[in-house]
Every structure is written in C-alpha cells, then in structure tokens.
Amino acid sequence: MLRIINPKAAAGDIGSEYICVSIAGGPAERFGTVTRELLRLQDRLQAHGVDSFAMEFTGVYWIALYEVLEKTSIRVCLVNGAHVSSRHP
C-alpha cells in the first residue's frame, strides 16, 4: 500500500460511461457522467474536504467534469494515465 501524502487529495479515471474516484487512496466509488452525477461527485469531494483532484484524461470525456469542478475551490490537474499508473516502472 502506498503512503498517503495528501489526505485531502482525490483522483479519478474518467470514461465515457462512468467515473471512478478514490479519495486519499480509499476505495474507488463510481459516478455517472450526466450532470446530476457530476454534481453528486462535486458534493462528495467537497464533503470530504478535497482540495486537489487529479484526473486521467482520455479523449474529451474529462471536459464536463473539469467545467463543474473549476467553479469550486478544488484544484484540478489533468494527468496522462501512462505517467501515473501503478504498473508504470
């Protein structure tokens, strides 16, 4: 298990049908990609005091969530999945 560096950080894998999110390395939770689900995800992040969110981007699927989160105080970082994978040497 990896050591938690920032307990107020979260990460998400953004897909066309769902988003998997882990807060501070906790278990992943699934959210849909419609506006209601994006707002539910935003509420969950804020309820946990998340101050930074890294999202793996593929295609254009990240844009809607980015637009929702950029209106909050959460710092959003787009990352290349190949650079953050646990399987990466």
mmCIF file as gemmi writes it, N, C-alpha and C atoms, coordinates in Angstrom:
data_model
loop_
_atom_site.group_PDB
_atom_site.id
_atom_site.type_symbol
_atom_site.label_atom_id
_atom_site.label_alt_id
_atom_site.label_comp_id
_atom_site.label_asym_id
_atom_site.label_entity_id
_atom_site.label_seq_id
_atom_site.pdbx_PDB_ins_code
_atom_site.Cartn_x
_atom_site.Cartn_y
_atom_site.Cartn_z
_atom_site.occupancy
_atom_site.B_iso_or_equiv
_atom_site.pdbx_formal_charge
_atom_site.auth_seq_id
_atom_site.auth_asym_id
_atom_site.pdbx_PDB_model_num
ATOM 1 N N . MET Axp A 1 ? 0.838 -1.174 0 1 0 ? 1 A 1
ATOM 2 C CA . MET Axp A 1 ? 0 0 0 1 0 ? 1 A 1
ATOM 3 C C . MET Axp A 1 ? 0.888 1.243 0 1 0 ? 1 A 1
ATOM 4 N N . LEU Axp A 2 ? 0.482 2.234 -0.772 1 0 ? 2 A 1
ATOM 5 C CA . LEU Axp A 2 ? 1.244 3.469 -0.854 1 0 ? 2 A 1
ATOM 6 C C . LEU Axp A 2 ? 0.936 4.37 0.333 1 0 ? 2 A 1
ATOM 7 N N . ARG Axp A 3 ? 1.932 5.117 0.748 1 0 ? 3 A 1
ATOM 8 C CA . ARG Axp A 3 ? 1.759 6.085 1.827 1 0 ? 3 A 1
ATOM 9 C C . ARG Axp A 3 ? 0.94 7.266 1.298 1 0 ? 3 A 1
ATOM 10 N N . ILE Axp A 4 ? -0.016 7.732 2.087 1 0 ? 4 A 1
ATOM 11 C CA . ILE Axp A 4 ? -0.84 8.878 1.694 1 0 ? 4 A 1
ATOM 12 C C . ILE Axp A 4 ? -0.05 10.143 1.974 1 0 ? 4 A 1
ATOM 13 N N . ILE Axp A 5 ? 0.198 10.919 0.923 1 0 ? 5 A 1
ATOM 14 C CA . ILE Axp A 5 ? 0.954 12.158 1.049 1 0 ? 5 A 1
ATOM 15 C C . ILE Axp A 5 ? 0.026 13.325 1.372 1 0 ? 5 A 1
ATOM 16 N N . ASN Axp A 6 ? -1.123 13.366 0.709 1 0 ? 6 A 1
ATOM 17 C CA . ASN Axp A 6 ? -2.097 14.435 0.937 1 0 ? 6 A 1
ATOM 18 C C . ASN Axp A 6 ? -3.465 13.813 1.183 1 0 ? 6 A 1
ATOM 19 N N . PRO Axp A 7 ? -3.931 13.79 2.42 1 0 ? 7 A 1
ATOM 20 C CA . PRO Axp A 7 ? -5.224 13.179 2.721 1 0 ? 7 A 1
ATOM 21 C C . PRO Axp A 7 ? -6.409 13.962 2.17 1 0 ? 7 A 1
ATOM 22 N N . LYS Axp A 8 ? -6.145 15.146 1.622 1 0 ? 8 A 1
ATOM 23 C CA . LYS Axp A 8 ? -7.215 15.953 1.02 1 0 ? 8 A 1
ATOM 24 C C . LYS Axp A 8 ? -7.164 15.914 -0.498 1 0 ? 8 A 1
ATOM 25 N N . ALA Axp A 9 ? -6.494 14.91 -1.047 1 0 ? 9 A 1
ATOM 26 C CA . ALA Axp A 9 ? -6.396 14.754 -2.495 1 0 ? 9 A 1
ATOM 27 C C . ALA Axp A 9 ? -7.272 13.592 -2.945 1 0 ? 9 A 1
ATOM 28 N N . ALA Axp A 10 ? -7.71 13.68 -4.174 1 0 ? 10 A 1
ATOM 29 C CA . ALA Axp A 10 ? -8.505 12.609 -4.777 1 0 ? 10 A 1
ATOM 30 C C . ALA Axp A 10 ? -8.046 12.445 -6.217 1 0 ? 10 A 1
ATOM 31 N N . ALA Axp A 11 ? -8.383 11.292 -6.783 1 0 ? 11 A 1
ATOM 32 C CA . ALA Axp A 11 ? -8.026 11.025 -8.17 1 0 ? 11 A 1
ATOM 33 C C . ALA Axp A 11 ? -9.187 10.324 -8.853 1 0 ? 11 A 1
ATOM 34 N N . GLY Axp A 12 ? -9.301 10.551 -10.146 1 0 ? 12 A 1
ATOM 35 C CA . GLY Axp A 12 ? -10.384 9.929 -10.886 1 0 ? 12 A 1
ATOM 36 C C . GLY Axp A 12 ? -9.946 9.454 -12.256 1 0 ? 12 A 1
ATOM 37 N N . ASP Axp A 13 ? -10.55 8.375 -12.678 1 0 ? 13 A 1
ATOM 38 C CA . ASP Axp A 13 ? -10.363 7.84 -14.028 1 0 ? 13 A 1
ATOM 39 C C . ASP Axp A 13 ? -11.655 8.15 -14.763 1 0 ? 13 A 1
ATOM 40 N N . ILE Axp A 14 ? -11.573 8.978 -15.792 1 0 ? 14 A 1
ATOM 41 C CA . ILE Axp A 14 ? -12.749 9.493 -16.481 1 0 ? 14 A 1
ATOM 42 C C . ILE Axp A 14 ? -12.999 8.673 -17.74 1 0 ? 14 A 1
ATOM 43 N N . GLY Axp A 15 ? -14.187 8.12 -17.847 1 0 ? 15 A 1
ATOM 44 C CA . GLY Axp A 15 ? -14.562 7.352 -19.023 1 0 ? 15 A 1
ATOM 45 C C . GLY Axp A 15 ? -15.824 7.916 -19.645 1 0 ? 15 A 1
ATOM 46 N N . SER Axp A 16 ? -16.278 7.302 -20.71 1 0 ? 16 A 1
ATOM 47 C CA . SER Axp A 16 ? -17.462 7.795 -21.404 1 0 ? 16 A 1
ATOM 48 C C . SER Axp A 16 ? -18.753 7.474 -20.656 1 0 ? 16 A 1
ATOM 49 N N . GLU Axp A 17 ? -18.763 6.401 -19.864 1 0 ? 17 A 1
ATOM 50 C CA . GLU Axp A 17 ? -19.984 5.978 -19.187 1 0 ? 17 A 1
ATOM 51 C C . GLU Axp A 17 ? -19.949 6.168 -17.678 1 0 ? 17 A 1
ATOM 52 N N . TYR Axp A 18 ? -18.759 6.167 -17.091 1 0 ? 18 A 1
ATOM 53 C CA . TYR Axp A 18 ? -18.661 6.361 -15.655 1 0 ? 18 A 1
ATOM 54 C C . TYR Axp A 18 ? -17.29 6.905 -15.28 1 0 ? 18 A 1
ATOM 55 N N . ILE Axp A 19 ? -17.232 7.39 -14.036 1 0 ? 19 A 1
ATOM 56 C CA . ILE Axp A 19 ? -16.013 7.958 -13.472 1 0 ? 19 A 1
ATOM 57 C C . ILE Axp A 19 ? -15.724 7.198 -12.183 1 0 ? 19 A 1
ATOM 58 N N . CYS Axp A 20 ? -14.517 6.685 -12.041 1 0 ? 20 A 1
ATOM 59 C CA . CYS Axp A 20 ? -14.095 6.016 -10.804 1 0 ? 20 A 1
ATOM 60 C C . CYS Axp A 20 ? -13.231 6.992 -10.025 1 0 ? 20 A 1
ATOM 61 N N . VAL Axp A 21 ? -13.585 7.214 -8.766 1 0 ? 21 A 1
ATOM 62 C CA . VAL Axp A 21 ? -12.893 8.198 -7.941 1 0 ? 21 A 1
ATOM 63 C C . VAL Axp A 21 ? -12.438 7.568 -6.631 1 0 ? 21 A 1
ATOM 64 N N . SER Axp A 22 ? -11.224 7.904 -6.237 1 0 ? 22 A 1
ATOM 65 C CA . SER Axp A 22 ? -10.686 7.49 -4.942 1 0 ? 22 A 1
ATOM 66 C C . SER Axp A 22 ? -10.26 8.743 -4.187 1 0 ? 22 A 1
ATOM 67 N N . ILE Axp A 23 ? -10.708 8.835 -2.942 1 0 ? 23 A 1
ATOM 68 C CA . ILE Axp A 23 ? -10.326 9.963 -2.096 1 0 ? 23 A 1
ATOM 69 C C . ILE Axp A 23 ? -9.258 9.479 -1.127 1 0 ? 23 A 1
ATOM 70 N N . ALA Axp A 24 ? -8.115 10.126 -1.159 1 0 ? 24 A 1
ATOM 71 C CA . ALA Axp A 24 ? -6.981 9.805 -0.272 1 0 ? 24 A 1
ATOM 72 C C . ALA Axp A 24 ? -6.619 8.324 -0.312 1 0 ? 24 A 1
ATOM 73 N N . GLY Axp A 25 ? -6.694 7.72 -1.481 1 0 ? 25 A 1
ATOM 74 C CA . GLY Axp A 25 ? -6.301 6.329 -1.64 1 0 ? 25 A 1
ATOM 75 C C . GLY Axp A 25 ? -7.317 5.334 -1.126 1 0 ? 25 A 1
ATOM 76 N N . GLY Axp A 26 ? -8.509 5.812 -0.766 1 0 ? 26 A 1
ATOM 77 C CA . GLY Axp A 26 ? -9.568 4.93 -0.277 1 0 ? 26 A 1
ATOM 78 C C . GLY Axp A 26 ? -10.174 4.121 -1.409 1 0 ? 26 A 1
ATOM 79 N N . PRO Axp A 27 ? -11.193 3.34 -1.093 1 0 ? 27 A 1
ATOM 80 C CA . PRO Axp A 27 ? -11.831 2.521 -2.122 1 0 ? 27 A 1
ATOM 81 C C . PRO Axp A 27 ? -12.457 3.382 -3.218 1 0 ? 27 A 1
ATOM 82 N N . ALA Axp A 28 ? -12.44 2.877 -4.425 1 0 ? 28 A 1
ATOM 83 C CA . ALA Axp A 28 ? -12.996 3.612 -5.563 1 0 ? 28 A 1
ATOM 84 C C . ALA Axp A 28 ? -14.515 3.633 -5.492 1 0 ? 28 A 1
ATOM 85 N N . GLU Axp A 29 ? -15.065 4.747 -5.921 1 0 ? 29 A 1
ATOM 86 C CA . GLU Axp A 29 ? -16.513 4.909 -5.993 1 0 ? 29 A 1
ATOM 87 C C . GLU Axp A 29 ? -16.856 5.318 -7.42 1 0 ? 29 A 1
ATOM 88 N N . ARG Axp A 30 ? -17.95 4.784 -7.939 1 0 ? 30 A 1
ATOM 89 C CA . ARG Axp A 30 ? -18.363 5.071 -9.311 1 0 ? 30 A 1
ATOM 90 C C . ARG Axp A 30 ? -19.429 6.151 -9.353 1 0 ? 30 A 1
ATOM 91 N N . PHE Axp A 31 ? -19.265 7.023 -10.343 1 0 ? 31 A 1
ATOM 92 C CA . PHE Axp A 31 ? -20.234 8.075 -10.615 1 0 ? 31 A 1
ATOM 93 C C . PHE Axp A 31 ? -20.549 8.03 -12.103 1 0 ? 31 A 1
ATOM 94 N N . GLY Axp A 32 ? -21.751 8.428 -12.459 1 0 ? 32 A 1
ATOM 95 C CA . GLY Axp A 32 ? -22.118 8.508 -13.863 1 0 ? 32 A 1
ATOM 96 C C . GLY Axp A 32 ? -21.539 9.762 -14.498 1 0 ? 32 A 1
ATOM 97 N N . THR Axp A 33 ? -21.859 9.962 -15.752 1 0 ? 33 A 1
ATOM 98 C CA . THR Axp A 33 ? -21.293 11.096 -16.481 1 0 ? 33 A 1
ATOM 99 C C . THR Axp A 33 ? -22.328 12.164 -16.831 1 0 ? 33 A 1
ATOM 100 N N . VAL Axp A 34 ? -23.571 11.997 -16.381 1 0 ? 34 A 1
ATOM 101 C CA . VAL Axp A 34 ? -24.585 13.024 -16.622 1 0 ? 34 A 1
ATOM 102 C C . VAL Axp A 34 ? -24.421 14.12 -15.575 1 0 ? 34 A 1
ATOM 103 N N . THR Axp A 35 ? -24.983 15.283 -15.836 1 0 ? 35 A 1
ATOM 104 C CA . THR Axp A 35 ? -24.8 16.446 -14.964 1 0 ? 35 A 1
ATOM 105 C C . THR Axp A 35 ? -25.152 16.143 -13.512 1 0 ? 35 A 1
ATOM 106 N N . ARG Axp A 36 ? -26.255 15.477 -13.258 1 0 ? 36 A 1
ATOM 107 C CA . ARG Axp A 36 ? -26.667 15.15 -11.891 1 0 ? 36 A 1
ATOM 108 C C . ARG Axp A 36 ? -25.557 14.377 -11.167 1 0 ? 36 A 1
ATOM 109 N N . GLU Axp A 37 ? -24.928 13.442 -11.856 1 0 ? 37 A 1
ATOM 110 C CA . GLU Axp A 37 ? -23.86 12.639 -11.258 1 0 ? 37 A 1
ATOM 111 C C . GLU Axp A 37 ? -22.582 13.458 -11.054 1 0 ? 37 A 1
ATOM 112 N N . LEU Axp A 38 ? -22.281 14.354 -11.986 1 0 ? 38 A 1
ATOM 113 C CA . LEU Axp A 38 ? -21.103 15.208 -11.833 1 0 ? 38 A 1
ATOM 114 C C . LEU Axp A 38 ? -21.261 16.111 -10.61 1 0 ? 38 A 1
ATOM 115 N N . LEU Axp A 39 ? -22.469 16.606 -10.4 1 0 ? 39 A 1
ATOM 116 C CA . LEU Axp A 39 ? -22.73 17.445 -9.231 1 0 ? 39 A 1
ATOM 117 C C . LEU Axp A 39 ? -22.687 16.62 -7.943 1 0 ? 39 A 1
ATOM 118 N N . ARG Axp A 40 ? -23.14 15.374 -8.004 1 0 ? 40 A 1
ATOM 119 C CA . ARG Axp A 40 ? -23.039 14.475 -6.845 1 0 ? 40 A 1
ATOM 120 C C . ARG Axp A 40 ? -21.569 14.218 -6.505 1 0 ? 40 A 1
ATOM 121 N N . LEU Axp A 41 ? -20.745 14.036 -7.528 1 0 ? 41 A 1
ATOM 122 C CA . LEU Axp A 41 ? -19.308 13.849 -7.324 1 0 ? 41 A 1
ATOM 123 C C . LEU Axp A 41 ? -18.689 15.104 -6.71 1 0 ? 41 A 1
ATOM 124 N N . GLN Axp A 42 ? -19.054 16.254 -7.238 1 0 ? 42 A 1
ATOM 125 C CA . GLN Axp A 42 ? -18.558 17.512 -6.673 1 0 ? 42 A 1
ATOM 126 C C . GLN Axp A 42 ? -18.93 17.618 -5.197 1 0 ? 42 A 1
ATOM 127 N N . ASP Axp A 43 ? -20.168 17.316 -4.855 1 0 ? 43 A 1
ATOM 128 C CA . ASP Axp A 43 ? -20.611 17.369 -3.462 1 0 ? 43 A 1
ATOM 129 C C . ASP Axp A 43 ? -19.81 16.411 -2.584 1 0 ? 43 A 1
ATOM 130 N N . ARG Axp A 44 ? -19.544 15.212 -3.102 1 0 ? 44 A 1
ATOM 131 C CA . ARG Axp A 44 ? -18.793 14.207 -2.331 1 0 ? 44 A 1
ATOM 132 C C . ARG Axp A 44 ? -17.373 14.718 -2.062 1 0 ? 44 A 1
ATOM 133 N N . LEU Axp A 45 ? -16.728 15.272 -3.085 1 0 ? 45 A 1
ATOM 134 C CA . LEU Axp A 45 ? -15.367 15.794 -2.906 1 0 ? 45 A 1
ATOM 135 C C . LEU Axp A 45 ? -15.349 16.917 -1.878 1 0 ? 45 A 1
ATOM 136 N N . GLN Axp A 46 ? -16.304 17.826 -1.978 1 0 ? 46 A 1
ATOM 137 C CA . GLN Axp A 46 ? -16.346 18.941 -1.038 1 0 ? 46 A 1
ATOM 138 C C . GLN Axp A 46 ? -16.673 18.474 0.378 1 0 ? 46 A 1
ATOM 139 N N . ALA Axp A 47 ? -17.55 17.494 0.508 1 0 ? 47 A 1
ATOM 140 C CA . ALA Axp A 47 ? -17.898 16.959 1.829 1 0 ? 47 A 1
ATOM 141 C C . ALA Axp A 47 ? -16.694 16.327 2.528 1 0 ? 47 A 1
ATOM 142 N N . HIS Axp A 48 ? -15.76 15.796 1.734 1 0 ? 48 A 1
ATOM 143 C CA . HIS Axp A 48 ? -14.55 15.179 2.291 1 0 ? 48 A 1
ATOM 144 C C . HIS Axp A 48 ? -13.397 16.179 2.4 1 0 ? 48 A 1
ATOM 145 N N . GLY Axp A 49 ? -13.651 17.438 2.08 1 0 ? 49 A 1
ATOM 146 C CA . GLY Axp A 49 ? -12.615 18.46 2.203 1 0 ? 49 A 1
ATOM 147 C C . GLY Axp A 49 ? -11.509 18.345 1.174 1 0 ? 49 A 1
ATOM 148 N N . VAL Axp A 50 ? -11.797 17.719 0.041 1 0 ? 50 A 1
ATOM 149 C CA . VAL Axp A 50 ? -10.785 17.548 -1.01 1 0 ? 50 A 1
ATOM 150 C C . VAL Axp A 50 ? -10.373 18.918 -1.539 1 0 ? 50 A 1
ATOM 151 N N . ASP Axp A 51 ? -9.048 19.144 -1.616 1 0 ? 51 A 1
ATOM 152 C CA . ASP Axp A 51 ? -8.554 20.413 -2.144 1 0 ? 51 A 1
ATOM 153 C C . ASP Axp A 51 ? -7.835 20.265 -3.483 1 0 ? 51 A 1
ATOM 154 N N . SER Axp A 52 ? -7.543 19.032 -3.897 1 0 ? 52 A 1
ATOM 155 C CA . SER Axp A 52 ? -6.943 18.822 -5.212 1 0 ? 52 A 1
ATOM 156 C C . SER Axp A 52 ? -7.446 17.506 -5.793 1 0 ? 52 A 1
ATOM 157 N N . PHE Axp A 53 ? -7.657 17.526 -7.098 1 0 ? 53 A 1
ATOM 158 C CA . PHE Axp A 53 ? -8.225 16.375 -7.784 1 0 ? 53 A 1
ATOM 159 C C . PHE Axp A 53 ? -7.444 16.147 -9.071 1 0 ? 53 A 1
ATOM 160 N N . ALA Axp A 54 ? -6.83 14.982 -9.181 1 0 ? 54 A 1
ATOM 161 C CA . ALA Axp A 54 ? -6.1 14.618 -10.396 1 0 ? 54 A 1
ATOM 162 C C . ALA Axp A 54 ? -6.995 13.708 -11.214 1 0 ? 54 A 1
ATOM 163 N N . MET Axp A 55 ? -7.154 14.025 -12.484 1 0 ? 55 A 1
ATOM 164 C CA . MET Axp A 55 ? -7.975 13.17 -13.323 1 0 ? 55 A 1
ATOM 165 C C . MET Axp A 55 ? -7.215 12.727 -14.557 1 0 ? 55 A 1
ATOM 166 N N . GLU Axp A 56 ? -7.328 11.428 -14.809 1 0 ? 56 A 1
ATOM 167 C CA . GLU Axp A 56 ? -6.73 10.852 -16.006 1 0 ? 56 A 1
ATOM 168 C C . GLU Axp A 56 ? -7.641 11.205 -17.169 1 0 ? 56 A 1
ATOM 169 N N . PHE Axp A 57 ? -7.055 11.756 -18.207 1 0 ? 57 A 1
ATOM 170 C CA . PHE Axp A 57 ? -7.886 12.18 -19.329 1 0 ? 57 A 1
ATOM 171 C C . PHE Axp A 57 ? -7.705 11.266 -20.532 1 0 ? 57 A 1
ATOM 172 N N . THR Axp A 58 ? -8.797 11.016 -21.19 1 0 ? 58 A 1
ATOM 173 C CA . THR Axp A 58 ? -8.821 10.269 -22.44 1 0 ? 58 A 1
ATOM 174 C C . THR Axp A 58 ? -9.833 10.962 -23.33 1 0 ? 58 A 1
ATOM 175 N N . GLY Axp A 59 ? -9.435 11.304 -24.511 1 0 ? 59 A 1
ATOM 176 C CA . GLY Axp A 59 ? -10.376 11.959 -25.422 1 0 ? 59 A 1
ATOM 177 C C . GLY Axp A 59 ? -10.922 13.24 -24.82 1 0 ? 59 A 1
ATOM 178 N N . VAL Axp A 60 ? -12.247 13.436 -24.922 1 0 ? 60 A 1
ATOM 179 C CA . VAL Axp A 60 ? -12.884 14.66 -24.447 1 0 ? 60 A 1
ATOM 180 C C . VAL Axp A 60 ? -13.742 14.428 -23.206 1 0 ? 60 A 1
ATOM 181 N N . TYR Axp A 61 ? -13.714 13.237 -22.658 1 0 ? 61 A 1
ATOM 182 C CA . TYR Axp A 61 ? -14.61 12.888 -21.557 1 0 ? 61 A 1
ATOM 183 C C . TYR Axp A 61 ? -14.359 13.689 -20.28 1 0 ? 61 A 1
ATOM 184 N N . TRP Axp A 62 ? -13.198 14.211 -20.1 1 0 ? 62 A 1
ATOM 185 C CA . TRP Axp A 62 ? -12.83 14.948 -18.896 1 0 ? 62 A 1
ATOM 186 C C . TRP Axp A 62 ? -13.424 16.351 -18.852 1 0 ? 62 A 1
ATOM 187 N N . ILE Axp A 63 ? -13.801 16.905 -20.004 1 0 ? 63 A 1
ATOM 188 C CA . ILE Axp A 63 ? -14.174 18.323 -20.095 1 0 ? 63 A 1
ATOM 189 C C . ILE Axp A 63 ? -15.374 18.679 -19.216 1 0 ? 63 A 1
ATOM 190 N N . ALA Axp A 64 ? -16.428 17.888 -19.239 1 0 ? 64 A 1
ATOM 191 C CA . ALA Axp A 64 ? -17.623 18.215 -18.454 1 0 ? 64 A 1
ATOM 192 C C . ALA Axp A 64 ? -17.312 18.26 -16.961 1 0 ? 64 A 1
ATOM 193 N N . LEU Axp A 65 ? -16.575 17.282 -16.458 1 0 ? 65 A 1
ATOM 194 C CA . LEU Axp A 65 ? -16.231 17.277 -15.039 1 0 ? 65 A 1
ATOM 195 C C . LEU Axp A 65 ? -15.305 18.445 -14.709 1 0 ? 65 A 1
ATOM 196 N N . TYR Axp A 66 ? -14.368 18.729 -15.571 1 0 ? 66 A 1
ATOM 197 C CA . TYR Axp A 66 ? -13.465 19.859 -15.355 1 0 ? 66 A 1
ATOM 198 C C . TYR Axp A 66 ? -14.272 21.152 -15.218 1 0 ? 66 A 1
ATOM 199 N N . GLU Axp A 67 ? -15.261 21.346 -16.093 1 0 ? 67 A 1
ATOM 200 C CA . GLU Axp A 67 ? -16.074 22.56 -16.05 1 0 ? 67 A 1
ATOM 201 C C . GLU Axp A 67 ? -16.866 22.661 -14.748 1 0 ? 67 A 1
ATOM 202 N N . VAL Axp A 68 ? -17.336 21.544 -14.222 1 0 ? 68 A 1
ATOM 203 C CA . VAL Axp A 68 ? -18.049 21.551 -12.946 1 0 ? 68 A 1
ATOM 204 C C . VAL Axp A 68 ? -17.093 21.892 -11.81 1 0 ? 68 A 1
ATOM 205 N N . LEU Axp A 69 ? -15.937 21.238 -11.78 1 0 ? 69 A 1
ATOM 206 C CA . LEU Axp A 69 ? -15.007 21.422 -10.654 1 0 ? 69 A 1
ATOM 207 C C . LEU Axp A 69 ? -14.263 22.747 -10.687 1 0 ? 69 A 1
ATOM 208 N N . GLU Axp A 70 ? -14.081 23.341 -11.864 1 0 ? 70 A 1
ATOM 209 C CA . GLU Axp A 70 ? -13.331 24.598 -11.92 1 0 ? 70 A 1
ATOM 210 C C . GLU Axp A 70 ? -14.094 25.744 -11.252 1 0 ? 70 A 1
ATOM 211 N N . LYS Axp A 71 ? -15.384 25.552 -11.003 1 0 ? 71 A 1
ATOM 212 C CA . LYS Axp A 71 ? -16.188 26.575 -10.322 1 0 ? 71 A 1
ATOM 213 C C . LYS Axp A 71 ? -16.08 26.471 -8.805 1 0 ? 71 A 1
ATOM 214 N N . THR Axp A 72 ? -15.332 25.48 -8.326 1 0 ? 72 A 1
ATOM 215 C CA . THR Axp A 72 ? -15.137 25.276 -6.891 1 0 ? 72 A 1
ATOM 216 C C . THR Axp A 72 ? -13.718 25.698 -6.51 1 0 ? 72 A 1
ATOM 217 N N . SER Axp A 73 ? -13.384 25.522 -5.248 1 0 ? 73 A 1
ATOM 218 C CA . SER Axp A 73 ? -12.017 25.824 -4.796 1 0 ? 73 A 1
ATOM 219 C C . SER Axp A 73 ? -11.079 24.631 -4.985 1 0 ? 73 A 1
ATOM 220 N N . ILE Axp A 74 ? -11.585 23.539 -5.553 1 0 ? 74 A 1
ATOM 221 C CA . ILE Axp A 74 ? -10.764 22.342 -5.772 1 0 ? 74 A 1
ATOM 222 C C . ILE Axp A 74 ? -9.814 22.582 -6.946 1 0 ? 74 A 1
ATOM 223 N N . ARG Axp A 75 ? -8.524 22.342 -6.708 1 0 ? 75 A 1
ATOM 224 C CA . ARG Axp A 75 ? -7.524 22.463 -7.77 1 0 ? 75 A 1
ATOM 225 C C . ARG Axp A 75 ? -7.574 21.201 -8.624 1 0 ? 75 A 1
ATOM 226 N N . VAL Axp A 76 ? -7.803 21.357 -9.919 1 0 ? 76 A 1
ATOM 227 C CA . VAL Axp A 76 ? -7.946 20.212 -10.825 1 0 ? 76 A 1
ATOM 228 C C . VAL Axp A 76 ? -6.685 20.078 -11.668 1 0 ? 76 A 1
ATOM 229 N N . CYS Axp A 77 ? -6.14 18.864 -11.709 1 0 ? 77 A 1
ATOM 230 C CA . CYS Axp A 77 ? -4.949 18.585 -12.511 1 0 ? 77 A 1
ATOM 231 C C . CYS Axp A 77 ? -5.288 17.486 -13.517 1 0 ? 77 A 1
ATOM 232 N N . LEU Axp A 78 ? -4.964 17.711 -14.764 1 0 ? 78 A 1
ATOM 233 C CA . LEU Axp A 78 ? -5.117 16.679 -15.784 1 0 ? 78 A 1
ATOM 234 C C . LEU Axp A 78 ? -3.806 15.927 -15.883 1 0 ? 78 A 1
ATOM 235 N N . VAL Axp A 79 ? -3.882 14.597 -15.842 1 0 ? 79 A 1
ATOM 236 C CA . VAL Axp A 79 ? -2.666 13.789 -15.89 1 0 ? 79 A 1
ATOM 237 C C . VAL Axp A 79 ? -2.782 12.715 -16.958 1 0 ? 79 A 1
ATOM 238 N N . ASN Axp A 80 ? -1.657 12.379 -17.523 1 0 ? 80 A 1
ATOM 239 C CA . ASN Axp A 80 ? -1.593 11.296 -18.503 1 0 ? 80 A 1
ATOM 240 C C . ASN Axp A 80 ? -1.543 9.986 -17.738 1 0 ? 80 A 1
ATOM 241 N N . GLY Axp A 81 ? -2.507 9.104 -18.001 1 0 ? 81 A 1
ATOM 242 C CA . GLY Axp A 81 ? -2.597 7.829 -17.29 1 0 ? 81 A 1
ATOM 243 C C . GLY Axp A 81 ? -1.317 7.002 -17.33 1 0 ? 81 A 1
ATOM 244 N N . ALA Axp A 82 ? -0.589 7.087 -18.426 1 0 ? 82 A 1
ATOM 245 C CA . ALA Axp A 82 ? 0.649 6.321 -18.541 1 0 ? 82 A 1
ATOM 246 C C . ALA Axp A 82 ? 1.704 6.808 -17.549 1 0 ? 82 A 1
ATOM 247 N N . HIS Axp A 83 ? 1.573 8.055 -17.099 1 0 ? 83 A 1
ATOM 248 C CA . HIS Axp A 83 ? 2.554 8.616 -16.175 1 0 ? 83 A 1
ATOM 249 C C . HIS Axp A 83 ? 2.224 8.361 -14.724 1 0 ? 83 A 1
ATOM 250 N N . VAL Axp A 84 ? 0.996 7.953 -14.43 1 0 ? 84 A 1
ATOM 251 C CA . VAL Axp A 84 ? 0.598 7.755 -13.037 1 0 ? 84 A 1
ATOM 252 C C . VAL Axp A 84 ? 0.172 6.332 -12.712 1 0 ? 84 A 1
ATOM 253 N N . SER Axp A 85 ? 0.2 5.462 -13.664 1 0 ? 85 A 1
ATOM 254 C CA . SER Axp A 85 ? -0.219 4.069 -13.456 1 0 ? 85 A 1
ATOM 255 C C . SER Axp A 85 ? 0.674 3.389 -12.438 1 0 ? 85 A 1
ATOM 256 N N . SER Axp A 86 ? 0.056 2.568 -11.583 1 0 ? 86 A 1
ATOM 257 C CA . SER Axp A 86 ? 0.845 1.8 -10.607 1 0 ? 86 A 1
ATOM 258 C C . SER Axp A 86 ? 1.683 0.725 -11.286 1 0 ? 86 A 1
ATOM 259 N N . ARG Axp A 87 ? 1.366 0.439 -12.535 1 0 ? 87 A 1
ATOM 260 C CA . ARG Axp A 87 ? 2.142 -0.559 -13.291 1 0 ? 87 A 1
ATOM 261 C C . ARG Axp A 87 ? 3.319 0.074 -14.021 1 0 ? 87 A 1
ATOM 262 N N . HIS Axp A 88 ? 3.406 1.391 -13.98 1 0 ? 88 A 1
ATOM 263 C CA . HIS Axp A 88 ? 4.488 2.108 -14.666 1 0 ? 88 A 1
ATOM 264 C C . HIS Axp A 88 ? 5.792 1.874 -13.918 1 0 ? 88 A 1
ATOM 265 N N . PRO Axp A 89 ? 6.859 1.483 -14.6 1 0 ? 89 A 1
ATOM 266 C CA . PRO Axp A 89 ? 8.141 1.243 -13.92 1 0 ? 89 A 1
ATOM 267 C C . PRO Axp A 89 ? 8.754 2.503 -13.34 1 0 ? 89 A 1
